[in-house]
Amino acid sequence: METEAQAITNFLTEKISAYSKVPVSELPADKALEDIGLSSLDIVMISGEIEDEFDIEIDPSVIFDSKTINEVVEKVLKSKD
Amino acid sequence: MKDYYLGLSTSGHDPALALVNGSGELVFAEATERYVQQKRAWGIPPDHPDHIRSLGQFIDEKSAIQLSRTWSRSKGIPGEEAGQNAFHSTSEIEWMYRLQTRTFEDAGIHVGQYQQKETGEIYDFDHHLCHAVNACYSAPVSSGLCLVIDGEGDVGSASLYHLKDRALKRIWRSWGPGSLGTYYSWLTGLCDFDWRIGEAWKVMGLAAFGQPREEIVDLLKKSIHIQSGKPYPPKEVALSEIKKSAEQFMRLPGEDIMKAADLAASGQAVYALWLDEILTHCGKYEEENLILSGGCALNSSYNGTIKSRFGFTNVFVPAAPADDGNAAGSALLSWMKDADTSQIPMGNMSPYLGTDVNGPGSDRKLKSVENFGGFSSVSDLGERSAAQIARKLSEGKIIGVMRGRAEFGPRALGNRSILADPRSPGMKDMINKKVKGREGYRPFAPVVPEARVSDFFDQAQPSPYMSFTLPWKTDMISQVPAVVHQDGTGRLQTVNETLNPWMHALLTEFEKVSRAPVILNTSFNVMGKPIVHSVEDAMAVLVTTGLDAVLIDNVLIEK
C-alpha cells in the first residue's frame, strides 16, 4: 500500500514532469530541483496544485527554498500534521 | 489587549489607515489620497506624518497601539520574466513591486515619530484575508460565501471563503498570474484611459455605448481560463500573443472616445463571462448570502446582475472593497488575534468613518470664509438645512455638501457630495460643463430612500455604498433623465434614516417640492482630483467652478 509520503512524491513528480516536460523517469526524488529547469511561474502553479490536492495551506517559499523533491515532500507532510 | 489596533494598507497604492478600538469597533478609517489630494496616492506611506495626526482625537501618549500591515510579506523585486504571463508589462510590475516593498517595509515609522509610540512587533496578514474580514465586518449576516477578487494577493488573484458563525474558513485560493483585476487594468489602458489613477470607471461607463463584438470577445476571453472557479493564465496560447493581437482594437491617443465603446463593451462582457463561471462554481456551496470584496467588487455594472441570476438572497459589497479597505481588515484581524477569537465583529454598516468636518478649527475656518471669502451669503440654516437645500436643488442649483464624517471608500455618499435635481434633461451636461469637467458620456448616480427602491428600479436591492447598477423602471426614465445612463440603468445609492438621517430628510423634503425622492449625487471633486478633504478644498472647488453653493455642516455658502 502506498504511504502518504509516496503519494505526495508521486503527485509532485508528475506535476513537475508536466510543467518541465522532463520525463518522470528522469526525476528521482533526490534530484536537485534547480537542475530541472522549472520557471518561477511553474513553481507557483505547482504550489497551488499541492495546496488543492492535499487540502493544506502552504507558503509560496516551500518549493523555492527546497533543494530536492524529498525536501518538498517533508515540508508538505509537516503541513498536514 | 491593546487600547487601539491601527491597520495600515501597504500595497504601494491606495494607502489608508484604520483604527479599531479595544472593543473591536472600527472607529476611524480613511484613505491617504483624501489627505494628500492625490489620486490613489501611489508610493505615499499610509502613516503619512500629518495624516496620522487625525488619530489624535482617539489616542494619546498613554494609549497602547498594535500596528498591522495588509500583506504576509513584501514582494521584493520581480524577475525579468515577470511580464511574460501577465497583463502588466515587466516595467509596470517592477514599479508596483518596488512601491509595495518600500511601503510595506517602512510602514509604521511615522507612527513612532509623530505619535511618540513604540511600534514593537507589527502583525502581518494575508492580503485576501484582509479584504474578506473588512467585507464581513459590514455584512449583517452570520453565514455566507465571501469571494475576494482583485489584481493580486499573496499568491494569486482570487480566494473563496466560507463565513460560518462570523468566522472565516478559506475554501480555496488561486495561485499565479491569472487575474481579472489586472485584466481590467489592461483593458482600461487599451481604451486609452489611465488605470494608475483608477479610470476603470470610464470603461464601465463607456461599455453602455458600445456592443460586444464577436472577434474582440473571442480574443479577450482566451486571456484567462476559469477552472473549478479559479482564474488561471491562458491555456492554449501565450498571453503575449493575445495582447499583441488586441492592439488592433485599441484606441489611440487623440482618437474619439467612442472609438473604444465596442472594446469597452466587449471587455466588460468577457469579464462578466468569467465572473459567471466563478459564481456558478460558488453555487455548489448553496449559501444564501454572497459577500464580495477585492478591487473587482467595484464593478457595479456586473454586481447589479448577480442577485437576480444566481439565486443569492443577499449580495453584500463593503464601502471600501479595494486595497484602502484592507487597512480596516488588517486592524480587525489584529484585534481578533489579541482577543483570541476567530469571530469577526459586526459593524453598524456606517461608511462615515473618516475625518469630521466639525473637527478642531472648523469654527475658525468658517468665520474666515464669512469674513474674507467675498461670498454673497454665508448663513447658518440650522435644522432647516434639509428643507432649504431641497428647495434650492429644485430651483436648479448645484450644491456641494460637506457634512459630518467623510466616507471610507471611493464613493461620495452624501457627506462629501455634489447634489442636483435629476429632473432636468440638461443637468448632466450642466454639471459636466460647469463643475466636474469630465467626459460628457459618463453617468451620474441617483440617491433614493432604501424603503422606496422597488418603486424606481427593477431587480431592487439595497445599495448603501453605490455598489450595484440596476435598471430603472421604464416609467421613471423620463422623470429623472440626468441620472439615467445610456442603457437605462443607474448606479444607485440607497439611504435610510439610521445611517444618514440628513440625506434621508433631504429626500423627503425634495419629494415635497418635486415628484419623486430622487436626487443626483456625484462626488465632491473636480476631474482628476480625489474627493475634497478640507474646508479649503471645498472652497477651492466653489470658486474655481460653476458650483452655486457649498453647505458645510449646516452653514450655506453661496456665490
HADDOCK unambig.tbl for C-alpha pairs under 7 A between the chains (distance, minus, plus):
assign (segid A and resid 41 and name CA) (segid B and resid 176 and name CA) 6.75 0.50 0.50
assign (segid A and resid 44 and name CA) (segid B and resid 175 and name CA) 6.44 0.50 0.50
assign (segid A and resid 44 and name CA) (segid B and resid 176 and name CA) 5.90 0.50 0.50
assign (segid A and resid 45 and name CA) (segid B and resid 175 and name CA) 5.96 0.50 0.50
assign (segid A and resid 45 and name CA) (segid B and resid 176 and name CA) 5.92 0.50 0.50
assign (segid A and resid 48 and name CA) (segid B and resid 174 and name CA) 6.90 0.50 0.50
assign (segid A and resid 48 and name CA) (segid B and resid 175 and name CA) 5.31 0.50 0.50
